[in-house]
Amino acid sequence: MQRRTLLTGFSALALLSACGSEPTKFKIYDGPPVTQIQIFKSKRIMYLFSGSTIVRQYEVGLGGNPVGPKRFEGDGKTPEGVYYIDRRNPNSAYHLSIGLNYPTPDQKAYAASFGKKAGGDIFIHGRADKDKGRGKDWTAGCIAVSDEEIEEIFAMVPLGTPIFIYP
């Protein structure tokens, strides 16, 4: 009887172990805290900083019309300026994503003065194969990295992190 119980216990443990071996998109980061993000649109590069030290660097894809600041909904431009990470989406259609607090009140007012909307839902996100055949700059104004890279970024970047987006 004890042998059967022991065998059943080991079998259950083996099954549970197998379930835990499935890869997950949620990573753990235990390095230095990320204190800011800088993106240089013209170079298509993003840096994650801890203090004044670059801890990671990524090539990025931008909006389909990347030159110039985002002004209006649907213009295909990636915003420029200073923002903050204000939300996280673990169920993103683009694998994982972290959101920027775009638009600012001034950007909303500017767009409204032209009878338009400023747009919104600007994220740093993965690709989830949605960029197939679209070239390097393919988003509606977001910042795209590979799925593996957004897994790192999602783990590293806390809410409230400032993000500086330069031309």
Secondary structure, 3 states (H helix, E strand, C coil): CHHHHHHHHHHHHHHHHHHHCCCCCCCCCCCCCCCEEEEEHHHCEEEEEECCEEEEEEECECECCCCCCCCCCCCCCCCCEEEEEEEEECCCCCCCEEEECCCCHHHHHHHHHCCCCCCCCCEEECCCCCCCCCCCCCECCCEECCHHHHHHHHHHCCCCCEEEEEC
